[in-house]
Each structure stands twice: as structure tokens, then as C-alpha cells.
Amino acid sequence: MNPLNPIPELAPQLKQLRLSGILDSLESRNRQAIESKLAYTEFLAMLIGDEVARRENKKFDLRLRRASFRATKTLEQFDFERLPQLNRAQVHDLATGRYLQERAPVLIVGPCGTGKSHLAQALGHCAVRQGVDVVFTTCSNLAASLATARATGTYERKLASLARVPLLIIDDFGLKPLRPPADEDLHDLIAERYESAATIVTSNLDFPEWDQAFPANRLLASASLDRLRHNAYCLTLDGASYRAPRSLPAASNPAIAKASKTNHS
């Protein structure tokens, strides 16, 4: 091994040991060690620290892709000022992930455009940072995927896979009524996850209206919702929609404004 430049000889050995990521920082760390006159153990500690950080970042990116979030929505980006009645302390407490250890549901309700999906994905993003596997889906897409699994004879495997996810986020619950067998499929999933894994659910419906999502079977609705509500953390987002259209600028020329109105009449 060339003592002046050992990297060419080290490269295949590091690859064999599945430590090739060390090559990314080896040269710069080597210069740093020489300039700072670091001990061999300090140099080794820096290289190992770099490799651990690289692997953690790789795991984080993989979990983020698997989560299938609609967009990168974080808690840092959430506008709490728009929702002064929202319990900010409770949200930050949820962000610590305690509900994940408790395997408790988090239920988020509010009108359209108040940030329910953003908040749900932000909590999911916090969970990903904590090393937790997350799956984000809309209620409609979830029902469709379970229906496809039924049609292809893979329903039990699909159900078991979803039941094992440490955090499942179901967005837009109740946006469309669940018709048989979609209502039964969702009930099965909720029952399988009950007190076994954490679930976040968002809905435009107020809590007393959630049974409307199961119009064909009120008994099934009661059984499903009892499990969802048990020990659940409930958040209500009450405010103006952030999707409100911008106001059009006032016309500077009244004659032009009048003509425009006449032409569009």
C-alpha cells in the first residue's frame, strides 16, 4: 500500500466491506487529520461518524419515498398564526412521537383549506425523522387499493401489510361515502390496527358526522369509529381557507370596467 496515497488500495477493500461511502470524505478527512495533527483514533472516529450519518440519510430518504407524501410539508412550514384557537402545545407534543409509542390515533378535522393535510403530513415527516416507517394515502386511494387486492386474490396480504405500518395517515376520510365492500375493508383495517399501530385521520366532517362515511351500515360505522376514537388525540382546525382566491385589482378606468362588464354580460 502506498503510504502517500493509500486510497486506490483502500477503495476495493472498503467496497468489499460495504463501506464505500467512506471514500466520499476520506481524502478531505485525511487532509484535516494531517493539518490538525489528529490521533489515529480521532481520524477513525470522524470517518465512522461520516459513514453513520451517510447511512442514516440514506434510510431517511428511503422512508420519505415510501411514505408517498403529496409534498414536503413540515411543521416548521405550518402557519399557526392563521389558527389561533389550535392548541399549538398539543401539536408540538404530538410531534415528539409519544402517540406512536402509545399506538394512539390522531384525528384532525376542519373545513377545506385549513391545513389538515399539511398538519398530518408534517406529523408524518416528524415520524420519518424519528426513524418510523410511514404510509400516507387518501381514503379513496386506500379503498381502491384494497378493492384491487380483493380482485387479485391478495387482500389478506395487503391488509396485513397495511396493518403492520407503524404510522398510517388516511387523508380526506368521509369525503366520499364508503360503499360495500369498501366500508368492510376499512373496518377490517381499523380493527387490525386498533391498539397495535398509530393512525392519523383527517376529515372535513365534524366528529359527530363521521358515521355518514358508512351510509350502508350504521353498525359497521359504530364499530369502526369506536376503535378510532378510543384514546385518540383530537385536533380541530377552525379558520379561513388558505386556498381563498386573490382579490382582483380594482379597475383604474371606470369606463373600461363598465365596457368589460357589458362585454361579459
C-alpha positions as CSV (number, residue, x, y, z in Angstrom):
1,M,0.0,0.0,0.0
2,N,1.3,3.4,-1.0
3,P,1.7,5.4,2.3
4,L,1.5,8.7,0.4
5,N,-1.8,7.8,-1.4
6,P,-3.5,4.7,0.1
7,I,-6.9,5.5,-1.3
8,P,-6.6,3.4,-4.6
9,E,-5.7,0.3,-2.5
10,L,-8.4,1.1,0.1
11,A,-11.2,1.5,-2.3
12,P,-11.8,-2.1,-3.3
13,Q,-11.4,-3.2,0.4
14,L,-14.0,-0.7,1.6
15,K,-16.4,-1.8,-1.2
16,Q,-15.9,-5.4,-0.1
17,L,-16.8,-4.4,3.4
18,R,-19.7,-2.3,2.2
19,L,-18.1,0.8,3.5
20,S,-17.6,2.5,0.2
21,G,-19.3,5.7,1.5
22,I,-16.2,6.4,3.4
23,L,-14.5,7.2,0.1
24,D,-16.7,10.3,-0.2
25,S,-15.0,12.0,2.7
26,L,-11.7,10.0,3.1
27,E,-9.5,12.5,1.2
28,S,-10.8,15.6,2.9
29,R,-10.7,13.9,6.4
30,N,-7.2,12.7,5.7
31,R,-6.1,16.3,5.0
32,Q,-7.9,17.5,8.1
33,A,-6.2,14.9,10.2
34,I,-2.7,15.9,8.9
35,E,-3.3,19.6,9.3
36,S,-4.8,19.3,12.8
37,K,-2.3,16.6,13.8
38,L,-5.2,14.3,14.9
39,A,-4.6,11.0,16.6
40,Y,-5.4,7.9,14.6
41,T,-8.4,7.1,16.8
42,E,-9.8,10.7,16.2
43,F,-9.3,10.3,12.4
44,L,-11.0,6.9,12.5
45,A,-13.9,8.3,14.6
46,M,-14.5,11.1,12.0
47,L,-14.6,8.5,9.2
48,I,-17.0,6.3,11.1
49,G,-19.2,9.2,12.0
50,D,-19.4,10.2,8.4
51,E,-20.4,6.7,7.4
52,V,-23.1,6.5,10.1
53,A,-24.5,9.9,9.0
54,R,-24.5,8.8,5.3
55,R,-26.4,5.6,6.1
56,E,-28.9,7.5,8.3
57,N,-29.5,10.0,5.5
58,K,-30.0,7.1,3.1
59,K,-32.5,5.5,5.4
60,F,-34.3,8.8,5.8
61,D,-34.6,9.3,2.1
62,L,-35.9,5.8,1.6
63,R,-38.5,6.2,4.4
64,L,-39.5,9.5,2.8
65,R,-40.1,7.9,-0.6
66,R,-42.1,5.1,0.9
67,A,-44.3,7.5,2.8
68,S,-45.6,8.9,-0.5
69,F,-46.4,12.3,0.9
70,R,-48.1,14.6,-1.6
71,A,-45.4,17.3,-1.0
72,T,-42.8,18.2,1.6
73,K,-45.0,19.6,4.3
74,T,-43.1,20.1,7.6
75,L,-44.2,21.5,11.0
76,E,-41.8,24.4,10.5
77,Q,-43.8,25.5,7.5
78,F,-47.2,25.3,9.2
79,D,-48.8,28.7,9.7
80,F,-50.1,28.5,13.3
81,E,-50.9,32.2,13.2
82,R,-53.9,31.5,10.9
83,L,-55.4,29.2,13.5
84,P,-55.2,31.0,16.9
85,Q,-57.6,28.5,18.5
86,L,-55.5,25.5,17.6
87,N,-53.7,24.0,20.6
88,R,-50.1,24.6,19.5
89,A,-48.6,22.9,22.6
90,Q,-50.6,19.7,21.8
91,V,-49.3,19.8,18.2
92,H,-45.7,20.1,19.3
93,D,-46.3,17.3,21.9
94,L,-47.6,15.1,19.1
95,A,-44.5,15.9,17.0
96,T,-42.3,14.3,19.7
97,G,-43.9,11.0,18.7
98,R,-45.4,10.0,22.0
99,Y,-48.6,8.9,20.3
100,L,-46.6,6.4,18.2
101,Q,-45.4,4.6,21.4
102,E,-48.9,4.8,22.7
103,R,-50.2,3.4,19.4
104,A,-53.0,6.0,19.6
105,P,-55.0,7.6,16.8
106,V,-54.7,11.3,15.9
107,L,-57.9,12.7,14.4
108,I,-57.8,16.1,12.6
109,V,-61.0,17.8,11.5
110,G,-61.8,21.2,9.9
111,P,-63.2,22.9,6.9
112,C,-61.5,22.7,3.5
113,G,-58.3,24.6,3.2
114,T,-57.5,24.9,6.9
115,G,-54.3,22.8,6.7
116,K,-55.5,19.3,7.8
117,S,-53.4,17.5,5.2
118,H,-50.4,19.8,5.8
119,L,-50.5,19.1,9.5
120,A,-51.0,15.3,9.1
121,Q,-48.1,15.2,6.7
122,A,-46.0,17.3,9.0
123,L,-46.5,14.9,11.8
124,G,-45.7,12.1,9.4
125,H,-42.5,13.9,8.4
126,C,-41.6,14.2,12.1
127,A,-42.1,10.4,12.5
128,V,-39.9,9.7,9.5
129,R,-37.1,11.8,11.1
130,Q,-37.5,9.6,14.2
131,G,-36.9,6.5,12.1
132,V,-40.5,5.4,11.8
133,D,-42.0,3.9,8.6
134,V,-45.0,6.0,7.4
135,V,-47.6,5.5,4.7
136,F,-49.7,8.4,3.5
137,T,-52.8,7.9,1.4
138,T,-56.2,9.3,0.8
139,C,-59.3,7.4,2.0
140,S,-60.4,6.9,-1.6
141,N,-57.0,5.6,-2.8
142,L,-56.9,3.3,0.2
143,A,-60.3,1.8,-0.6
144,A,-59.3,1.4,-4.2
145,S,-56.1,-0.4,-3.3
146,L,-57.9,-2.8,-1.0
147,A,-60.5,-3.4,-3.8
148,T,-57.8,-4.2,-6.2
149,A,-56.3,-6.6,-3.7
150,R,-59.7,-8.3,-3.4
151,A,-59.9,-8.6,-7.2
152,T,-56.4,-10.1,-7.5
153,G,-56.7,-12.5,-4.5
154,T,-54.1,-10.6,-2.5
155,Y,-56.4,-9.0,0.0
156,E,-55.2,-10.7,3.1
157,R,-51.6,-9.9,2.3
158,K,-52.4,-6.3,1.5
159,L,-54.4,-6.0,4.7
160,A,-51.5,-7.5,6.8
161,S,-49.0,-5.2,5.2
162,L,-51.1,-2.1,5.9
163,A,-51.8,-3.3,9.5
164,R,-48.0,-3.5,10.2
165,V,-47.2,0.0,9.1
166,P,-46.1,1.9,12.3
167,L,-47.9,5.1,11.2
168,L,-50.7,5.1,8.6
169,I,-52.1,8.5,7.6
170,I,-55.6,8.4,6.0
171,D,-56.4,11.8,4.4
172,D,-59.9,13.0,3.4
173,F,-61.9,10.5,5.4
174,G,-65.6,10.9,4.6
175,L,-65.1,13.0,1.5
176,K,-66.8,10.2,-0.4
177,P,-69.2,7.7,1.2
178,L,-67.9,4.2,1.6
179,R,-70.0,1.7,-0.3
180,P,-69.8,-2.1,0.3
181,P,-67.3,-3.7,0.4
182,A,-65.1,-0.6,0.9
183,D,-66.7,0.1,4.3
184,E,-66.0,-3.5,5.4
185,D,-62.4,-3.2,4.1
186,L,-61.8,0.0,6.1
187,H,-63.4,-1.6,9.2
188,D,-61.1,-4.6,8.9
189,L,-58.0,-2.3,8.6
190,I,-59.0,-0.2,11.6
191,A,-59.7,-3.3,13.6
192,E,-56.3,-4.8,12.7
193,R,-54.5,-1.6,13.7
194,Y,-56.5,-1.0,16.9
195,E,-54.1,-0.6,19.8
196,S,-51.3,-2.1,17.6
197,A,-50.2,0.9,15.5
198,A,-50.8,4.6,15.3
199,T,-53.2,6.1,12.7
200,I,-53.7,9.7,11.7
201,V,-57.1,10.5,10.1
202,T,-58.2,13.8,8.6
203,S,-61.7,14.8,7.6
204,N,-63.9,17.7,6.6
205,L,-66.7,16.2,8.7
206,D,-67.2,17.2,12.3
207,F,-66.6,14.3,14.7
208,P,-70.4,13.6,15.3
209,E,-70.8,13.4,11.5
210,W,-68.2,10.7,10.9
211,D,-70.8,7.9,10.7
212,Q,-72.0,9.5,7.5
213,A,-69.0,7.9,5.8
214,F,-70.7,4.5,6.3
215,P,-74.2,5.1,4.9
216,A,-74.9,1.5,4.1
217,N,-74.1,0.0,7.6
218,R,-74.5,2.1,10.7
219,L,-73.4,-0.9,12.9
220,L,-70.2,-1.1,11.0
221,A,-69.8,2.6,11.4
222,S,-70.2,2.4,15.1
223,A,-67.7,-0.4,15.5
224,S,-65.1,1.3,13.3
225,L,-65.4,4.7,14.9
226,D,-65.4,3.4,18.4
227,R,-62.0,2.0,17.7
228,L,-60.7,5.2,16.1
229,R,-61.9,7.4,18.8
230,H,-60.7,5.3,21.7
231,N,-57.7,7.2,23.4
232,A,-57.5,9.4,20.3
233,Y,-55.9,12.8,20.2
234,C,-58.4,15.2,18.6
235,L,-57.5,18.4,16.8
236,T,-60.0,20.9,15.3
237,L,-58.7,23.4,12.7
238,D,-61.1,26.3,12.6
239,G,-60.2,29.2,10.3
240,A,-60.4,30.7,6.8
241,S,-59.2,28.6,3.9
242,Y,-55.7,29.4,2.8
243,R,-56.8,28.5,-0.7
244,A,-59.0,31.6,-1.0
245,P,-58.6,33.3,-4.3
246,R,-56.7,36.6,-4.5
247,S,-58.8,39.7,-4.8
248,L,-58.8,41.2,-8.3
249,P,-57.3,44.7,-8.5
250,A,-59.8,47.5,-8.8
251,A,-60.2,48.8,-12.4
252,S,-58.4,52.2,-12.7
253,N,-60.6,53.4,-15.5
254,P,-64.4,53.2,-14.8
255,A,-65.2,53.3,-18.5
256,I,-63.1,50.3,-19.2
257,A,-64.6,48.5,-16.2
258,K,-68.1,49.2,-17.5
259,A,-67.2,48.1,-21.0
260,S,-65.7,44.9,-19.7
261,K,-68.8,44.2,-17.7
262,T,-71.0,44.8,-20.7
263,N,-69.0,42.5,-22.9
264,H,-69.2,39.7,-20.4
265,S,-72.9,40.1,-19.8
